[in-house]
Amino acid sequence: MAYTIGLDFGTNSVRCLIVDVTNGDELGTSVHEYETGQAGIILDSADHNLARQNPADYLKGIEAAVKEAVQQAKKADKDFDTSQIIGIGIDTTGSTPIPVNKNGTPLSMLDESRPLYKGRDEFKDNPNACAWLWKDHTGHAEAAEITELAEKEHPEYLAKCGGIYSSEWFFSKVLHCLRTDPKVFEAAYSWVECCDYIPGVLTGEQKPDALKRSRCAAGHKAMFDQQRGGLPAKDFLAKLDPKLGELRDRLYEKTYTVETQAGKLTEQWAEKLGLPAGIPVAVGAFDAHLGAVGSGIAPGKLVKIIGTSSCDMLVSQSSRQLPDIPGICGIVDGSILPGFFGLEAGQSAVGDIFNWFVNYIQPGGEPAGSHEALTERAAKLKPGQSGLLALDWNNGNRTILVDQRLTGLLLGQTLHTRPEEIYRALIEATAFGALTIINRFAEYGVKVTEVINCGGIAEKNPLLMQIYADVTGREMKISRSAQSCALGAAIAAAVVAGQANGGYDNFAHAQAAMCGVKETTYKPIAENQKVYQQLYRLYSQLHDAFGTQDWSGKMANVMKDLLNIKDSVNP
Amino acid sequence: MAYTIGLDFGTNSVRCLIVDVTNGDELGTSVHEYETGQAGIILDSADHNLARQNPADYLKGIEAAVKEAVQQAKKADKDFDTSQIIGIGIDTTGSTPIPVNKNGTPLSMLDESRPLYKGRDEFKDNPNACAWLWKDHTGHAEAAEITELAEKEHPEYLAKCGGIYSSEWFFSKVLHCLRTDPKVFEAAYSWVECCDYIPGVLTGEQKPDALKRSRCAAGHKAMFDQQRGGLPAKDFLAKLDPKLGELRDRLYEKTYTVETQAGKLTEQWAEKLGLPAGIPVAVGAFDAHLGAVGSGIAPGKLVKIIGTSSCDMLVSQSSRQLPDIPGICGIVDGSILPGFFGLEAGQSAVGDIFNWFVNYIQPGGEPAGSHEALTERAAKLKPGQSGLLALDWNNGNRTILVDQRLTGLLLGQTLHTRPEEIYRALIEATAFGALTIINRFAEYGVKVTEVINCGGIAEKNPLLMQIYADVTGREMKISRSAQSCALGAAIAAAVVAGQANGGYDNFAHAQAAMCGVKETTYKPIAENQKVYQQLYRLYSQLHDAFGTQDWSGKMANVMKDLLNIKDSVNP
């Protein structure tokens, strides 16, 4: 018997999974909430863009979560022993960069016993010296500045990330720190992504100069491209600020995919966690990417991670020539699986749109306006019955339009339109958006032969899954694990452990054994599909009309066509 | 001292006003609720299209309402005496036709002591033998049939009513009765509008062959046009049904405007009401039309009666050549004021859209989602601040598109859009719709120099009035009387009484003395106007794009322009 550990560092907590390498059974599982701030996030009442985390919470979290998961595993199987654990894998949120000193210690964690820097006292409670959480938007002006400069001088930097550099990404945050808190910037020898920091700590390979950096994090958020020479050129960064140019020398030249060992678990951490010293720790990656691995991603298999937004992940053999696919962000070699281009698409809001309707509009008050009540009533409606059509752009459109300055649209309301009809129209809108992504992949020769969904909404809302099946004309499968990200990390651990140690030689073998889909799937219903084909034509018309500069045409058909469809399904 | 009585027969009740002819003071006022059915309306749980009224309720209502108003007047002024009452005017809902026998008695009111017809017993409780209330839609199939035949053979019949004959109108109802309850149709010697029936009763000129029919009712709802030979041709009606053709001979050849005496108050009714016998009773008209009179309508003065929907009324000298104005319904000589074309426009839903949002969507539950609470919060927003734009088409578009098969649209939602922002966007949408009507009149040379509003919403919602002022760039005035329809009827009464009897020679003089506007008015605020001019351009773009076949163009600007406006007002 052999087990691996998957550690999943989320926005509010760290989750630990102990997985049976032979069949993917989850023997032990635990969740540890971060202690600092609100639900683990350091906020600033004066600046709603700020979102930071205390890196010390991560370390406490490892210990608490692993110990608890080991306890659970022992309860589940009295023969379980920690000596059977053969490797550790890690996924985290991202881009979540941390300013560190030359030893790789986060500036917020320096204490007076290690007087490396002047002014260190002020760092302990300085959010700028902490981890800059993925959803921190303080660098929005810097993001615009980077986009502008790249458009002018290096448009190729933006080609793989949809043409706009985001405030959520590495250099926006680092540059904002340089501009607004130069003391922290000066004190930082380097910046490391959270998904690099954790493996570094566990393996003792924490020093920035030695740290094996994640291809996934670098390629997506730091404009890293090995073929182009790695990170953006020094003179480009220097034009933003000379000190940013200098920082490049203290970042990295190489990056690694998740089949690489970051190192081996140190004696110290082995003792702390009660695990065997020397077991391999995999190079880290972002949660969505290892979530795709844990859901069984492979060529042709689209993994949809549906939460507040959606991440739609595909892979394509690296040996194959892949065209630029307009609107698809993050085409990075090895970002998901080694040997494959990872293709990342997604919708800027899915669950967030339903949450908006329930929490901001609060239709029908409580309990009439809960997700459950609205879903129950919406499920009784037939496709097309309400005469409504919506665009899923309340938070902009990530794929395929890559335009944050798009907004929502609802059309077809009468004096009798009810909340559940709007709720269903919003679900349908996200389904139409999902189909648009699949079609874009197909247009460029990346075929989707299977769709695997994971995330809370996919598991909990059969209506949504059925609508997705009916709209896309494809069977909707659900990832077997409710914790696909942590499972993906455990799979990476099994691969870095290697076949000789009870693990696997490659991801395909590991995935075949360790992940799968649930028995319950959602198949398209022909009758519904027919109506949704008509509605999708109208959705596409609105999508292209409001979302693209190229479109030109008439609109007078839209309301009438919707009423005709409504009449045809309400005989 | 001289007084007149205005009787206003509404959907749920009859209102009586006793008005001082010299200054329009309302000395006595009363409301009597109809007794039959739900809130005065006979409904059919098996057919939501059915809405009827018991004509006996009208007669009971006259007695109760007049007596109560007289009591009120006596309380208000101990010198008041009913001998000072010099005339009676009447307005009613419409089209509200009633099947009557040769004596003018509604079939539902025949009793056994007057055995004129066989089978009369069954009429008493038969809704088809009652008054067919304006909002009865049982004749929708017949309306479509009439429209189709008229389009083919007599398009001129539809030219003045917007191209579509409505299920709410006279012939749709009569034809539906013929088709579905031939016994009632056969038993009916004729059909009379409610606004003709009441004056007939009070004057004893009740027999259909003698009854002076209202120009207002005939011209609007029965396709009557004196210049064309009156009602639609016999052979046209006969093609719908031979018996409908025969009915034409028992309808009318002439119609009368509201300055005409219908007759004099009978001894019997004088005694019943405690009023002087022989005082003149004016020919009746529809409520909106006399409401316009009571609000001071005159050339250039647009009267907006804002309720669940809006009626926008203008008059133009009959001596002046008036072009067909596309989208303006009911251009009828004398329908509002004698000597003037009455021009009737309107929005299919105004208050009904806000009611839909509050009652169907129920945003924020109670009390957060009440009209009052939403208005209070919406009032704190600046124009353009929400980034939202709506079309006011939840119930179709009456003017200027004349298209019931248009539907609502809301655009610009984000994940933070709040109910009060939507509520304000809906108010703004109705304001943009109102401006579109004013602009259409102006394009065809009918200038609007003054806007007078009446109706509950206009009186109770200063935010709405301010937005209307800012959007239209015109001062919004409010009719002084809260009961403009009944006041208009009282004005008609003063005119039919004549100057010699303490009344007036013409409407201009009567209106000058008896009606006016409130001191509080709403003036455009330049800063708001500027933003609304930008928003109106976008509204017009959506309006033309979704509402007309001719429009063709781009849409990509809409969401961006809204965000730019939003950014400019949220510095």
Interface residues (C-beta under 8 A of the other chain):
Chain A: A349 D352 I353 N355 W356 Y360 I361 Q362 P363 G364 G365 E366 A368 G369 G387 W393 N394 N395 R405 L406 T407 G408 L409 L410 L411 G412 Q413 T414 L415 H416 T417 R418 P419 I422 A545 F546 G547 T548 Q549 W551 S552 G553 K554 M555 A556 V558 M559 K560 L562 L563
Chain B: A349 D352 I353 N355 W356 Y360 I361 Q362 P363 G364 G365 E366 A368 G369 G387 W393 N394 N395 R405 L406 T407 G408 L409 L410 L411 G412 Q413 T414 L415 H416 T417 R418 P419 I422 A545 F546 G547 T548 Q549 W551 S552 G553 K554 M555 A556 V558 M559 K560 L562 L563
